[in-house]
Amino acid sequence: MYSIGEISKMFQLPISTLRYYDKEGLFPHLKRVNGVRQFSESEIETLRVIDCLKKSGLEIKEIKEYMSLCSLGNTTLKQRKEIFEKQKEEVLQEMEKLQKVLSMLNYKCWYYDQAIEKKDEAYVQALSFNQFPPQIQQYYKHSHEDC
């Protein structure tokens, strides 16, 4: 069993956030001993799921709905899986956006490396696309898709 302070440090969350989660009913099986919250491995796993769902874009209200589905048992398995499938798709779309950003960053780092090496940005500006190294061509194409 862990205290709220230990869990706060473990997850780098303010104690107030953990109290809020408890107040919102996200820890349905949380035990109290003399009014003191005692977190078990079950609550730790719940926090991992909450963290995952928050990072994937869900709001606490939606996470509460998920937790409610959990409490209803096996009849909600498909609904719970659908939540994770939807969030997985959201994350994949966000990853693609970030890949485009990374491609642009890689291209521009190469661009400025060349300009610095030649001490002249005009040198790089005069290059045709076909003169770019193959990997830089890929970065450039990827970063300019759908523009």
C-alpha positions in Angstrom: 0.0 0.0 0.0 1.1 3.5 -0.8 0.3 6.9 0.7 -1.0 9.8 -1.4 2.4 11.4 -1.0 4.2 8.4 -2.4 1.8 8.2 -5.3 2.3 11.9 -6.0 6.0 11.4 -6.2 5.8 8.2 -8.2 3.6 9.8 -10.9 4.8 13.4 -10.5 1.3 14.6 -9.9 0.2 17.1 -7.3 -1.6 15.7 -4.3 -4.5 17.9 -5.2 -4.9 16.2 -8.5 -5.0 12.8 -6.9 -7.6 14.1 -4.4 -9.6 15.4 -7.4 -9.4 12.1 -9.2 -10.7 10.4 -6.0 -13.5 12.9 -5.6 -14.5 12.3 -9.2 -14.8 8.6 -8.5 -11.8 7.4 -10.6 -10.6 5.2 -7.7 -13.7 3.2 -6.9 -11.9 0.6 -4.7 -9.6 3.0 -2.9 -9.2 2.0 0.7 -9.1 4.4 3.6 -7.6 3.6 7.0 -8.6 6.2 9.6 -9.5 8.6 6.8 -6.1 8.2 5.1 -6.1 7.1 1.5 -4.2 3.8 0.9 -3.3 3.2 -2.8 -2.8 -0.3 -4.0 -1.5 -1.8 -7.2 -5.0 -1.5 -8.6 -5.0 2.3 -8.2 -1.5 2.5 -9.6 -2.7 0.6 -12.7 -5.8 2.9 -12.9 -3.4 6.0 -12.8 -1.4 4.5 -15.7 -4.6 4.1 -17.7 -5.8 7.7 -16.8 -2.4 9.0 -17.8 -2.6 7.1 -21.1 -6.1 8.3 -21.9 -5.3 11.9 -20.9 -2.2 11.9 -23.1 -4.3 10.5 -26.0 -6.6 13.5 -25.7 -9.5 12.4 -23.5 -10.9 14.8 -20.9 -11.5 13.7 -17.3 -15.3 13.7 -18.0 -14.7 11.1 -20.7 -12.3 9.1 -18.5 -15.0 9.0 -15.9 -17.4 7.6 -18.4 -14.8 4.9 -19.3 -14.4 4.1 -15.6 -18.1 3.8 -15.2 -18.1 1.3 -18.1 -15.4 -0.7 -16.3 -17.6 -0.9 -13.2 -20.4 -2.4 -15.3 -18.3 -5.5 -16.0 -18.1 -7.7 -19.1 -21.2 -6.3 -20.8 -19.2 -3.2 -21.7 -16.0 -4.8 -23.0 -16.7 -3.8 -26.6 -17.5 -0.2 -25.7 -14.3 0.0 -23.7 -12.3 -1.4 -26.5 -13.9 1.1 -28.9 -12.6 3.9 -26.7 -9.1 2.6 -27.0 -9.4 2.0 -30.7 -10.6 5.6 -31.2 -7.8 7.0 -29.1 -5.3 4.9 -30.9 -6.4 6.4 -34.2 -6.2 9.9 -32.7 -2.6 9.2 -31.5 -1.6 7.8 -34.9 -3.0 10.9 -36.6 -1.1 13.1 -34.2 2.1 11.1 -34.8 1.8 11.7 -38.5 1.5 15.4 -38.0 4.5 15.3 -35.7 6.4 13.2 -38.4 5.8 16.0 -40.8 7.1 18.6 -38.3 10.1 16.4 -37.8 10.7 16.2 -41.5 10.6 20.0 -41.8 13.0 20.3 -38.9 15.4 17.8 -40.4 15.2 19.6 -43.8 15.9 23.0 -42.3 18.8 21.7 -40.2 20.4 20.4 -43.3 19.6 23.6 -45.2 21.3 25.7 -42.5 24.2 23.3 -42.2 24.8 23.8 -45.9 24.5 27.6 -45.7 26.8 27.7 -42.7 29.4 25.5 -44.4 29.3 27.7 -47.5 28.9 30.9 -45.5 26.2 31.8 -47.9 22.5 31.1 -47.8 22.2 31.9 -51.5 24.2 28.8 -52.3 21.4 26.6 -50.7 18.6 28.6 -52.3 20.2 28.1 -55.7 20.1 24.3 -55.4 17.5 22.4 -57.3 15.5 19.7 -55.6 17.4 17.0 -57.5 20.7 18.3 -56.0 19.4 17.6 -52.5 20.7 14.3 -51.0 18.0 11.5 -51.2 17.2 11.6 -47.5 16.7 15.4 -47.6 14.5 15.0 -50.7 12.3 12.6 -48.6 12.2 15.1 -45.7 11.3 17.9 -48.0 8.6 16.0 -49.8 7.1 14.7 -46.6 7.1 18.1 -44.9 5.3 19.7 -47.9 2.6 17.1 -48.5 -0.9 18.4 -48.3 0.3 22.0 -48.3 
